[in-house]
């Protein structure tokens, strides 16, 4: 998986220039990946569902645009711009985009 930026250089960009929504489903762009973290921009079309799954790494979400519902360990969390969510590794979660939804997902080591 190629990243937009090389991991050994400083990087900056505007999310407004990177966000693009698919007609349906999910479009993801890895912005940067190194040995410790991966930063991925997710853009979901309205009414897109991501079924329950887990990750072997800790994760955080920062919502940039849109609305949705994240179900994390059975609890519904309303997603809207500015919301930050931290998920521990192996926490079951699912997602429903109510509108077009864009967020930054950061995967990090569990140590």
C-alpha positions, 0 to 999 in steps of 0.5 A, a space after each residue: 500500500 503506497 502512501 501519499 507522503 514518504 515516511 522519512 519526510 515532513 508532510 503537510 496538506 489540506 484535508 479539503 484538497 484530499 477529501 473525495 467521495 465515491 458514488 457508493 462505498 468507501 474510498 481510503 487514502 494512506 497519507 503516511 505510514 511508518 514503523 509505528 503509525 499509519 494515517 489514513 483518510 477515509 471517505 464514505 458515501 452516504 448510507 455506507 455500512 462497514 460491518 463489525 470488525 476488530 483491529 490488532 492495533 490501537 486506533 483513533 478517529 477524527 471526524 472531518 466532515 459529515 455524520 454517522 454512527 460508530 458502534 464501539 463495543 456495543 455503544 453508539 457514538 454519534 460522529 460529526 465534525 470535530 469528534 475524536 474517538 480512541 479504540 483499543 486494539 481488538 475492540 469490536 466496532 462497526 460504522 454507518 455513514 448517514 451522510 457523506 463522511 470523512 475521517 482520519 484514522 490513525 493506527 498505532 502500536 499497542 505498546 
